Amino acid sequence: MNNSSKFFRNYECEYFPCHKVKNDDNFNCLFCYCPLYFLPQCGGNYTLIDNKTKDCTNCLIPHNRDNYEYILLKLKDKHNEQ
């Protein structure tokens, strides 16, 4: 599944990997900026700065190659709420 519609790894990016990981073989760059950031209940491992700004340094949800469907489901659920 290398560089498919669900997985993309950019070894040439100056920030790769943008999070500390033990093995970067499964590091997915497809969601470089997390599409779930705006969700209060994104499911990620984040902390709040000033009680309002997310610090997602310790979250790997968008960068795990197996979480593509999870992200799409969260976005779909949010859309259906509105």
N, C-alpha and C positions, 0 to 999 in steps of 0.2 A: 504494500500500500504506500510505497514511497512517492511523495509529491503527487498525491491524488486529490480529489475534491474534498476529502475528509482529513487529509494529513499533508503537511508541508514542513520541511525542515530547511532552514536557511543558514548553513554553516558559514556563509560569507558575511552575515550580519555582524556589525561591530559589537553588538550587545549579546550575541549568542554564546551560551544560553543566558537569558535575562534573569533567571532564577537559579539558585544553586541546586544541582541535582547530582545524584551518584553516577547515573548513566544517561547520556544525552541521546541515545539511540531512539528513544520513544518520545523525545521532546518535540511537541507540535507547535510550529510557529504560525499556523493558520489563523488563530485568533490572537494575533500579536497584542492587540488591545482587547481586553475582555468585554464581550458584548453583554455580560451579566452585571457589569459594574454598577449600573443604575438600579438594579434590583435590591431592595433591602434584605430580602431572603434569597440570596444567590446560591447559598449552599457552600460557599467558599470559606477558607481559613483566613479571615481578615481581622484587622484591628481598626478601631476608630481613632482618628486624630481630631482633636477639638470637638469630639462627639458628633461629627458630621462628615468628615472626609475619610474614605476607606484607604487603608494601607494594605495592599494585597501582596506584599513582598513574600509572605509565606504560603501563598495559594498557588497551586499548580493545576487547578481544574481546567482552564482553557488550554493548558500545554500538555495534557495527557492525551495520547493518541486514541484512547478508548472513550473519551468524553464528548465527542462530536454530537452524538444523539442526545446526550444529557443536556447540552447547551441548547440545541434546537427545541427540545421539549420544554425547557424553562421559558424560552422566548415565546413559544406558541401558547403556553399556559398564561403568560402575562398578557399577551395579545387578546386572548379569549375573555379575560377579566374585564376588559374595557368595553 
